[in-house]
Amino acid sequence: MNDSHLSEKAPAANRPEDVNTALFAQLVMQQSSMAMMLLGKTPHPASGQPVRDLEGAQLFIDQLEMLEVKTKGNLTPEETAILKQSLMSLRLAFVECVDAPP
C-alpha cells in the first residue's frame, strides 16, 4: 500500500520542516526572553522584580550568536529572520543596559 497520498494531505503544521521551524523559533524566543529578563527589561517571573545580570544575559546572547554561526546556510528564510531580529534587539538592549546607570 502506498502512503504517499497521506503525507500530501497532512496539515502543513505537521510537516517535519514546519515543526522544526516552530521548535527553532521557540528556542530562539526562550533564549531571547531569558536574556531580556537578565537585562532587566522584563520582570523575573518569581519575584516580579527586574533583574540585572549582564554576564548572564551575555551568555544567552553568545548562545544565540553561536547558533547563528553553526547554522549558517542551513536555516529557512523565516528562521534566519527570527534569529537576526532577536540578536539585533538583544544587542541593542545590552548596549542600553551597559550605558544606563545601575
N, C-alpha and C positions, 0 to 999 in steps of 0.2 A: 504494500500500500504506500502510495506517495503522499507525504505530509507537506509538500511544498506549498500547496494551496492554503494550508492552515497558517503558515507564517506570513503569507501575503495579506491575510485578513486580520492578523493580530493588530490590536491598537498600537499606535505609534509609541505610546508611553511604555509599552512592554518590549520594545526592540532593545537589544543589548546596548547599542550605541547611545540610545536615548537615556537608558538607565545609568550608564557610565557618565554621561554628561551631567545628569542630575546629581549623581554622587560627587562628581568633581566640583560642581558648583557649591554643593553643601559643605564640602571640605574647605573650600576657599572662604566661604562665608563664616564658618566656625572659627577658622584661624583669624580672620579679619575682626570678628566680634571680640575675640579674646584680646587681640592687640588694642582695639579701641577701648575696651574696658580698662586695660592696664595703662592706657594713656589718659585715663580719667574722663573720657568722652561719653561713656555710659556708666551708670552706677553698677556696683558689684551686686549680683543677684541676692546674696545672703544678707548683706548689711544695708543695701540701698544707698550706700555712700560711694562717692567716687574714689578710685584707687589710682595712685600714680607710681608706676614701676617701669621706668624707662628700659631697664635691662630686660625685663620680662617681655615687654612689648617688642623690643628689638629682636628677641628670639623668634617670636611669631612672624615678624616681617621677614627675617632671614629665612625661615622655613618656606614662606611663600616665594621668596626670590630663588631659593634652591629648586622649588617645583618649576618655576619659570625656565630655569636653565636646563634642568633634566628632561623636561617635556617639550622643549623647543622643536617645532616641526611635527609634533605628534598630537596636537590639540586641534579641535574643531575651531572655526572662527568664533563661535559663541563662547567656547571655553577660554580661548585666548583673550577675548574682550573682557570676560568676567575677571580673569586673573590680572590683566593690565589695569583695569579700572580700580580693583581692590588695592593693588600695590600703589597706584598713584594717590588714592585717598589716604592710605596709611602713611605714606612718606610725607605728605603734606601735614597730616595730623601730628606726626612725630616731630617735624620741624617746629610747628606751632607750639607744641608742648615743651620742647627744649628751650625755645625762645621766651616762653612765659615764665613769670616768677613762680617759685614753688608754693 
